[in-house]
Amino acid sequence: MTDVRIRRALLSVSDKTGLADLGRALASHGVELVSTGGTATALREAGLDVRDVSDLTGFPEMMDGRVKTLHPVVHGGLLAVRDNPEHQAAAQAHGIGAIDLVVVNLYPFAATVARGASRDEIIENIDIGGPSMVRSAAKNHAHVAIVTDPADYALVAAGSTTLDDRRRLAARAYAATAEYDAMIASWFAFADQGAMFPERLSLPFKLGQPLRYGENPHQQAALYLPAFAPGGLLADHRQVQGKELSYNNLADADAALELVSEFRDGPPTVVIVKHANPCGVASGDTLAEAYAAALACDSVSAFGGIIAVNRPLDGPTAEAISGIFTEVVAAPDADEAALAVFAKKKNLRLILTGPLPDPKRGGLMLKTIAGGALLQSRDNGALGDLKVVTQRQPTEQELTDCRFAWTVAKHVKSNAIVYAKAGSTAGIGAGQMNRLESARIAAWKAKDAAEKAGWAEPRTIGSAVASDAFFPFADGLMAAVEAGATAVIQPGGSIRDEDVIAAADAAGLAMVFTGMRHFRH
């Protein structure tokens, strides 16, 4: 059997979008409409003849509508194989008529949770009969069409269906019920039971958009968004202009936005990211001033980078950014002057995110590995009381620089070393296999930046240096001393802490311990 003429359709939907038009189209082809509750009312209000499902089953809807379609007449009409003599004999013996089309969309569980409904109301919005009909119809897709999305109404409006369409609709239907069950399971596990790592992990995602390719042109990729919980910055962004965002654009933009969110309540701040690592971060009295300082940290790496800001983008900052090739600019908003400047840069992608989130927010991070996945809570650890471990106490400016460097280091790939001075990064060493090399690379970058800018000395002179994890030996610390750093912030906790502290004292450094590390792999 390939094409199936629709003689009877059962419609039961929460979302009434397009319902009346579909009902009229089906009725025009002589399709008998069977429906329930509010769906039947809506169809009748559209002037259509509708048979109540209770008339079909011989049982009234009961228990506040919890029981209406859970009946052999319904599921027999859906599951009976049309060319199976035994099925047909049973259907005839029990007065079960065939149902050729089911149109169902499920109770709005996610929307009910999102608006802060009570637990009892959330439970009432767990659909039972709907998923049961969807699964029955989808299983028997050789004979029955199942539609779960108003976007697919056109596939059945002509009064008949093809086998290919029924197969596609069945696949979408099972995806819909799987997503629905995953939403419910996630709510029970995380919200209702308060579990962080449930025995079985159900994370419902839906396709956001296919991407041109992955990290490399020979890889395929797509963006998926949470179907249940709020998706966060990138999930909520609005792209104003520019080419489609790529896999790498999204990954780098995510890194930039996570870092700039740390300065949500601070002064105007600009973050420049390249290959998921910040290459320049600065705060200033204006965004334009902050951008100039961030760019000066590493103007070579900034070429083709991703920029995120913590304030609505203004015209002067947009003009400055336009001075070099930039892939993506992300901002909470942008004024008309900024939009006009970027409109001249057709390849530059501008995305507006709305208010930045609280950096202390919770949530989980998922990373796949071969044959499995790793799940952890977000690194939302914030600085508490700092422990001064050296003979010399840091000055107030050194403490301010230490905190700034530490905030940036949290978002740099390990091993991470960050020099900072006066609200700006001076040099960043990222992703090296040992901390000494990261310290040396960061110092070399600072020296190179000074030469390019025509400064008398690199900004590491008189800077604070942050290390994302403890210094296992004093060599990395001494590299920072050679670069001109006068203050150090690190977690502490090494078996050689005393040796490192002694080296800091001998060099006249001020050093503070945080008691918290920030590995980033």
VOTORZA-138546 format. One record per residue (C-alpha): residue in three letters; x, y, z. Coordinates in Angstrom, 3 decimals, m for minus. Layout:
N
ALA,X,Y,Z
...
This chain:
521
MET,0.000,0.000,0.000
THR,1.380,3.413,m0.938
ASP,m1.208,6.196,m1.199
VAL,m3.987,6.162,1.415
ARG,m7.212,8.056,1.081
ILE,m8.216,9.707,4.369
ARG,m11.765,8.771,5.292
ARG,m11.677,9.465,9.008
ALA,m9.423,11.861,10.919
LEU,m9.060,12.275,14.672
LEU,m7.986,15.774,15.721
SER,m6.985,16.728,19.273
VAL,m4.653,19.716,19.593
SER,m3.510,22.204,22.212
ASP,m2.149,24.593,19.593
LYS,m5.117,25.630,17.438
THR,m2.935,27.332,14.803
GLY,m4.242,26.433,11.342
LEU,m6.830,24.026,12.768
ALA,m9.906,25.536,11.121
ASP,m8.246,25.692,7.698
LEU,m7.135,22.080,7.973
GLY,m10.607,21.008,9.064
ARG,m12.188,22.768,6.070
ALA,m9.700,21.213,3.674
LEU,m10.303,17.709,4.996
ALA,m14.083,18.152,5.044
SER,m13.999,19.291,1.429
HIS,m12.594,15.874,0.541
GLY,m15.336,14.053,2.440
VAL,m13.227,13.241,5.509
GLU,m15.173,12.490,8.702
LEU,m13.817,14.645,11.527
VAL,m13.630,13.161,15.017
SER,m12.458,15.315,17.871
THR,m12.319,16.011,21.600
GLY,m13.038,18.852,24.006
GLY,m11.742,22.257,22.988
THR,m10.629,21.046,19.569
ALA,m14.158,19.913,18.723
THR,m15.514,23.241,19.934
ALA,m13.067,25.178,17.769
LEU,m13.967,23.135,14.690
ARG,m17.686,23.612,15.277
GLU,m17.160,27.335,15.721
ALA,m15.547,27.257,12.276
GLY,m18.815,25.823,10.915
LEU,m17.649,22.218,10.557
ASP,m19.462,19.002,11.383
VAL,m17.554,17.115,14.060
ARG,m18.173,13.779,15.713
ASP,m17.251,13.610,19.389
VAL,m14.775,10.885,20.290
SER,m17.157,9.844,23.076
ASP,m19.743,9.052,20.374
LEU,m17.129,6.882,18.664
THR,m16.122,4.993,21.817
GLY,m19.486,4.893,23.576
PHE,m17.831,6.293,26.711
PRO,m17.942,9.908,27.892
GLU,m14.846,11.941,28.585
MET,m14.193,11.535,32.290
MET,m11.870,12.407,35.169
ASP,m11.454,16.028,34.087
GLY,m10.575,14.925,30.550
ARG,m7.804,12.580,31.671
VAL,m9.619,9.685,30.015
LYS,m11.108,10.236,26.579
THR,m9.041,8.592,23.829
LEU,m7.556,5.707,25.838
HIS,m9.992,3.165,24.398
PRO,m9.767,0.088,22.124
VAL,m12.045,1.706,19.550
VAL,m9.502,4.498,19.132
HIS,m6.303,2.490,19.323
GLY,m7.782,m0.427,17.427
GLY,m8.732,2.017,14.679
LEU,m5.142,3.244,14.618
LEU,m3.218,m0.014,15.008
ALA,m5.219,m2.372,12.814
VAL,m3.176,m3.510,9.818
ARG,m5.462,m2.971,6.880
ASP,m4.376,m6.005,4.860
ASN,m4.221,m8.411,7.820
PRO,m7.380,m10.605,7.784
GLU,m7.200,m11.359,11.510
HIS,m6.944,m7.662,12.373
GLN,m9.854,m6.854,10.121
ALA,m11.967,m9.651,11.534
ALA,m11.337,m8.401,15.084
ALA,m12.164,m4.842,14.068
GLN,m15.433,m5.968,12.469
ALA,m16.368,m8.129,15.450
HIS,m15.919,m5.267,17.887
GLY,m17.254,m2.446,15.760
ILE,m13.896,m0.714,15.328
GLY,m13.640,1.612,12.362
ALA,m10.359,2.622,10.786
ILE,m8.783,6.001,11.551
ASP,m6.563,7.152,8.700
LEU,m5.195,10.388,10.132
VAL,m4.353,11.633,13.610
VAL,m3.591,15.298,14.209
VAL,m2.216,15.818,17.706
ASN,m0.007,18.326,19.439
LEU,0.606,17.750,23.077
TYR,m0.258,19.604,26.256
PRO,2.059,22.622,26.666
PHE,4.238,21.134,29.392
ALA,7.325,23.282,28.747
ALA,5.305,26.507,28.556
THR,3.547,25.631,31.801
VAL,6.884,25.156,33.572
ALA,8.323,28.318,32.015
ARG,5.557,30.551,33.383
GLY,6.177,29.328,36.926
ALA,3.019,27.272,37.386
SER,2.417,25.253,40.528
ARG,3.524,21.658,40.750
ASP,m0.067,20.412,40.505
GLU,m0.663,22.404,37.329
ILE,2.594,21.161,35.830
ILE,1.561,17.556,36.516
GLU,m1.843,18.173,34.905
ASN,m0.036,19.317,31.770
ILE,1.618,15.946,31.290
ASP,m0.215,14.555,28.280
ILE,m1.073,10.848,28.340
GLY,m3.678,10.196,25.667
GLY,m1.939,12.369,23.085
PRO,1.434,10.564,23.103
SER,m0.387,7.227,23.139
MET,m2.273,8.095,19.952
VAL,0.866,9.513,18.367
ARG,2.819,6.335,19.004
SER,0.022,4.063,17.831
ALA,m0.466,5.987,14.597
ALA,3.274,6.283,13.970
LYS,3.810,2.559,14.476
ASN,1.135,1.835,11.878
HIS,2.425,4.468,9.440
ALA,2.071,2.025,6.575
HIS,m1.642,2.826,6.794
VAL,m2.051,5.847,9.095
ALA,m0.701,9.393,8.918
ILE,0.296,11.173,12.121
VAL,0.769,14.954,12.236
THR,2.249,16.582,15.349
ASP,3.176,20.012,13.980
PRO,0.922,22.581,12.274
ALA,3.778,23.171,9.825
ASP,2.982,19.744,8.333
TYR,m0.757,20.266,7.788
ALA,m0.197,20.821,4.068
LEU,0.977,17.205,3.716
VAL,m2.490,15.876,4.579
ALA,m4.818,18.703,3.517
ALA,m5.436,17.127,0.085
GLY,m7.301,14.221,1.671
SER,m4.744,11.523,0.910
THR,m1.181,10.672,1.907
THR,1.795,8.990,0.317
LEU,3.892,6.328,2.005
ASP,6.974,8.540,1.887
ASP,5.101,11.333,3.643
ARG,3.749,8.953,6.264
ARG,7.256,7.683,6.960
ARG,8.557,11.221,7.399
LEU,5.623,12.132,9.616
ALA,6.149,9.013,11.740
ALA,9.807,9.896,12.255
ARG,8.845,13.411,13.330
ALA,6.156,12.017,15.600
TYR,8.516,9.729,17.497
ALA,11.000,12.594,17.786
ALA,8.198,14.729,19.222
THR,7.197,12.174,21.862
ALA,10.842,11.480,22.724
GLU,11.441,15.210,23.204
TYR,8.256,15.497,25.265
ASP,9.211,12.604,27.531
ALA,12.729,14.015,27.876
MET,11.310,17.369,28.969
ILE,9.191,15.687,31.612
ALA,12.057,13.463,32.782
SER,14.372,16.480,33.004
TRP,11.835,18.449,35.018
PHE,11.319,15.585,37.446
ALA,15.063,14.969,37.832
PHE,16.403,18.503,38.054
ALA,13.544,20.743,39.189
ASP,11.282,18.430,41.161
GLN,13.825,16.043,42.691
GLY,16.813,18.372,42.769
ALA,19.205,15.815,41.272
MET,22.372,17.100,39.652
PHE,23.384,13.811,38.051
PRO,20.278,11.627,37.582
GLU,20.646,7.919,36.943
ARG,19.433,8.450,33.386
LEU,20.120,11.725,31.611
SER,17.422,13.090,29.318
LEU,18.345,16.327,27.571
PRO,15.817,17.408,24.934
PHE,17.333,19.433,22.105
LYS,15.848,20.679,18.868
LEU,17.551,21.717,15.666
GLY,18.351,25.410,15.674
GLN,19.987,25.569,12.285
PRO,22.257,23.517,10.055
LEU,25.737,25.016,9.746
ARG,27.816,25.254,6.589
TYR,30.410,22.914,8.074
GLY,32.113,22.089,11.362
GLU,35.513,23.094,12.661
ASN,36.867,22.195,9.217
PRO,35.198,22.144,5.786
HIS,35.242,18.329,5.641
GLN,33.138,18.120,8.828
GLN,29.360,18.505,9.024
ALA,27.707,20.455,11.827
ALA,24.463,21.868,13.169
LEU,23.347,24.033,16.076
TYR,20.922,22.446,18.546
LEU,19.021,24.410,21.151
PRO,17.413,23.250,24.399
ALA,13.771,22.349,23.863
PHE,12.933,22.870,27.511
ALA,15.144,25.177,29.605
PRO,16.236,28.640,28.470
GLY,19.119,28.322,26.095
GLY,21.272,31.196,27.294
LEU,23.016,33.938,25.392
LEU,23.649,32.344,22.025
ALA,20.317,30.578,22.005
ASP,18.568,33.906,22.466
HIS,20.680,36.052,20.162
ARG,19.380,38.097,17.243
GLN,21.692,38.345,14.258
VAL,21.358,41.818,12.781
GLN,23.621,41.462,9.771
GLY,26.364,39.480,8.136
LYS,26.853,35.967,6.832
GLU,25.485,32.909,8.559
LEU,27.329,32.105,11.766
SER,29.701,29.158,11.450
TYR,30.545,26.426,13.942
ASN,33.751,28.217,14.924
ASN,31.985,31.586,15.098
LEU,29.480,30.163,17.565
ALA,32.138,28.451,19.671
ASP,34.258,31.601,19.859
ALA,31.266,33.868,20.432
ASP,30.213,31.658,23.319
ALA,33.680,31.986,24.880
ALA,33.641,35.777,24.415
LEU,30.158,36.193,25.872
GLU,30.894,34.002,28.881
LEU,33.925,36.137,29.689
VAL,32.327,39.535,29.101
SER,29.425,38.460,31.331
GLU,31.905,38.418,34.219
PHE,31.961,42.223,33.811
ARG,28.188,42.589,33.494
ASP,28.013,45.000,36.419
GLY,31.431,46.571,35.895
PRO,32.715,49.460,33.780
PRO,32.570,49.373,29.954
THR,34.524,46.258,28.984
VAL,35.622,44.697,25.687
VAL,36.723,41.104,25.140
ILE,38.524,39.944,21.994
VAL,38.641,36.170,21.431
LYS,40.524,34.052,18.910
HIS,40.182,30.277,18.766
ALA,38.225,30.223,22.047
ASN,40.962,32.073,23.973
PRO,40.863,35.751,24.919
CYS,43.696,37.667,23.255
GLY,42.771,41.036,24.754
VAL,40.464,42.191,27.543
ALA,40.142,45.701,28.914
SER,37.841,47.990,30.882
GLY,37.680,51.751,30.456
ASP,35.583,54.863,30.861
THR,34.026,54.178,27.431
LEU,33.723,51.153,25.166
ALA,35.958,52.845,22.599
GLU,38.662,53.350,25.213
ALA,38.313,49.743,26.387
TYR,38.489,48.455,22.815
ALA,41.709,50.356,22.115
ALA,43.340,48.893,25.229
ALA,42.130,45.349,24.490
LEU,43.333,45.533,20.894
ALA,46.738,46.813,21.951
CYS,47.298,43.660,24.020
ASP,47.612,41.518,20.881
SER,46.643,43.265,17.652
VAL,47.985,40.391,15.536
SER,45.734,37.735,17.061
ALA,42.765,40.119,17.064
PHE,42.659,40.045,13.247
GLY,39.670,37.896,12.282
GLY,38.613,37.606,15.914
ILE,35.380,37.729,17.872
ILE,34.495,40.776,19.974
ALA,32.036,40.934,22.853
VAL,31.104,44.028,24.864
ASN,29.143,44.502,28.057
ARG,27.338,47.704,27.038
PRO,25.137,48.677,24.095
LEU,27.451,49.274,21.156
ASP,27.909,52.909,20.137
GLY,29.061,54.593,16.939
PRO,32.626,55.516,17.996
THR,33.330,51.969,19.172
ALA,31.879,50.539,15.962
GLU,34.127,52.877,13.951
ALA,37.178,51.686,15.878
ILE,36.256,48.025,15.473
SER,35.822,48.570,11.732
GLY,39.509,49.400,11.509
ILE,40.486,45.724,11.267
PHE,38.823,42.577,9.940
THR,36.489,41.158,12.579
GLU,34.341,38.043,12.205
VAL,31.656,38.645,14.850
VAL,30.677,41.418,17.251
ALA,28.330,40.526,20.098
ALA,26.643,43.139,22.265
PRO,23.577,43.472,24.497
ASP,22.286,46.100,22.034
ALA,23.499,48.679,19.502
ASP,22.517,52.262,18.755
GLU,21.619,53.574,15.307
ALA,25.088,55.030,14.751
ALA,26.734,51.655,15.388
LEU,24.258,49.886,13.108
ALA,24.985,52.384,10.339
VAL,28.748,51.858,10.663
PHE,28.506,48.080,10.543
ALA,26.017,48.154,7.671
LYS,28.981,49.101,5.475
LYS,30.769,45.889,6.512
LYS,28.610,43.271,4.837
ASN,30.708,40.305,5.998
LEU,30.816,41.347,9.641
ARG,28.286,39.470,11.733
LEU,26.584,41.544,14.412
ILE,24.579,39.692,17.053
LEU,22.539,41.281,19.816
THR,22.007,39.216,22.937
GLY,19.896,41.318,25.258
PRO,20.901,41.622,28.933
LEU,23.959,39.641,29.929
PRO,23.370,36.858,32.457
ASP,24.653,36.644,36.008
PRO,28.112,35.008,35.864
LYS,27.276,33.195,39.105
ARG,24.319,31.415,37.507
GLY,24.147,27.657,37.729
GLY,23.705,25.109,35.000
LEU,25.432,22.096,33.539
MET,28.084,21.704,30.856
LEU,28.149,18.675,28.566
LYS,31.220,17.454,26.707
THR,31.288,14.368,24.540
ILE,34.101,11.836,24.608
ALA,34.573,8.645,22.591
GLY,31.635,6.437,23.530
GLY,30.177,8.685,26.201
ALA,29.803,12.123,27.699
LEU,31.084,14.164,30.620
LEU,28.696,16.348,32.592
GLN,29.703,18.978,35.124
SER,28.348,22.081,36.782
ARG,29.367,25.440,35.331
ASP,32.544,27.017,36.644
ASN,30.786,29.837,38.463
GLY,33.283,30.019,41.295
ALA,33.882,33.585,42.439
LEU,36.730,35.099,44.400
GLY,36.293,35.115,48.140
ASP,38.759,36.313,50.734
LEU,42.311,36.397,49.416
LYS,45.111,35.058,51.601
VAL,48.312,37.109,51.496
VAL,51.203,34.616,51.803
THR,54.221,36.890,51.241
GLN,56.016,39.306,53.504
ARG,54.960,42.234,51.334
GLN,51.297,43.166,51.295
PRO,49.827,44.013,47.876
THR,48.772,47.591,47.233
GLU,45.144,48.377,46.454
GLN,46.025,48.784,42.766
GLU,47.846,45.461,42.756
LEU,44.818,43.775,44.332
THR,42.578,45.322,41.679
ASP,44.909,44.108,38.939
CYS,45.080,40.662,40.547
ARG,41.296,40.342,40.533
PHE,41.082,41.478,36.905
ALA,43.804,39.041,35.797
TRP,42.154,36.208,37.747
THR,38.767,36.841,36.117
VAL,40.322,36.629,32.662
ALA,42.473,33.584,33.508
LYS,39.307,31.657,34.385
HIS,38.397,31.805,30.683
VAL,41.821,30.986,29.222
LYS,42.717,27.438,28.193
SER,45.028,25.742,30.701
ASN,47.846,26.124,31.401
ALA,46.866,29.790,31.688
ILE,48.969,32.811,32.617
VAL,47.518,36.330,32.420
TYR,49.324,39.600,33.095
ALA,47.098,42.623,33.771
LYS,47.632,46.258,34.606
ALA,45.253,49.171,35.124
GLY,42.141,47.357,33.891
SER,43.695,45.745,30.829
THR,45.411,42.512,29.954
ALA,49.101,42.999,29.237
GLY,49.933,39.505,28.022
ILE,48.107,36.152,27.813
GLY,49.701,32.712,27.651
ALA,47.234,29.940,26.846
GLY,47.044,26.208,26.368
GLN,50.675,25.255,26.899
MET,51.773,21.916,28.303
ASN,53.637,23.603,31.166
ARG,53.084,26.799,33.100
LEU,56.604,28.119,32.526
GLU,56.056,28.265,28.772
SER,52.706,30.029,29.236
ALA,54.418,32.662,31.401
ARG,57.160,33.164,28.821
ILE,54.743,33.356,25.878
ALA,52.552,35.900,27.673
ALA,55.620,38.034,28.441
TRP,56.851,37.786,24.848
LYS,53.434,38.878,23.573
ALA,53.491,41.875,25.896
LYS,56.953,42.855,24.649
ASP,55.836,42.490,21.036
ALA,52.710,44.591,21.695
ALA,54.865,47.359,23.201
GLU,57.138,47.416,20.171
LYS,54.176,47.625,17.805
ALA,52.587,50.428,19.852
GLY,55.848,52.350,20.298
TRP,55.689,52.163,24.106
ALA,58.810,52.631,26.173
GLU,58.200,49.362,28.011
PRO,55.747,46.460,27.950
ARG,52.682,46.656,30.159
THR,53.918,43.665,32.166
ILE,56.181,46.095,34.007
GLY,54.399,46.715,37.289
SER,51.616,44.266,36.431
ALA,49.813,41.548,38.349
VAL,50.009,37.995,37.059
ALA,47.365,35.301,37.475
SER,47.858,31.567,37.178
ASP,44.767,29.366,36.777
ALA,46.376,26.647,38.928
PHE,49.234,26.570,41.407
PHE,52.856,27.051,40.417
PRO,54.375,23.566,40.887
PHE,57.860,25.081,40.798
ALA,59.288,28.548,41.211
ASP,60.462,28.715,37.571
GLY,57.120,29.968,36.236
LEU,57.007,32.572,38.968
MET,60.519,33.745,38.139
ALA,59.529,34.117,34.481
ALA,56.815,36.512,35.678
VAL,59.389,38.393,37.738
GLU,61.595,38.732,34.661
ALA,58.579,40.140,32.785
GLY,58.216,42.841,35.446
ALA,55.237,41.594,37.445
THR,55.055,42.851,41.024
ALA,52.037,40.895,42.295
VAL,50.818,37.348,41.862
ILE,47.440,35.662,42.306
GLN,47.250,31.867,42.249
PRO,45.255,29.088,43.937
GLY,48.066,27.681,46.073
GLY,47.991,24.074,47.196
SER,51.256,22.744,45.774
ILE,53.547,20.593,47.903
ARG,56.192,23.182,46.965
ASP,54.178,26.235,48.049
GLU,56.819,27.144,50.600
ASP,59.538,27.182,47.939
VAL,57.401,29.360,45.667
ILE,56.561,31.746,48.519
ALA,60.224,32.004,49.435
ALA,61.096,32.841,45.815
ALA,58.380,35.515,45.778
ASP,59.717,37.031,48.990
ALA,63.258,37.050,47.629
ALA,62.003,38.918,44.539
GLY,59.978,41.411,46.575
LEU,56.654,40.236,45.141
ALA,53.266,40.380,46.801
MET,51.377,37.113,46.386
VAL,47.869,36.052,47.300
PHE,46.262,32.609,47.316
THR,42.645,32.092,46.233
GLY,42.173,28.484,47.376
MET,40.349,27.829,44.088
ARG,41.672,26.809,40.689
HIS,40.139,27.336,37.254
PHE,41.313,24.605,34.877
ARG,39.773,24.952,31.429
HIS,40.248,22.143,28.936
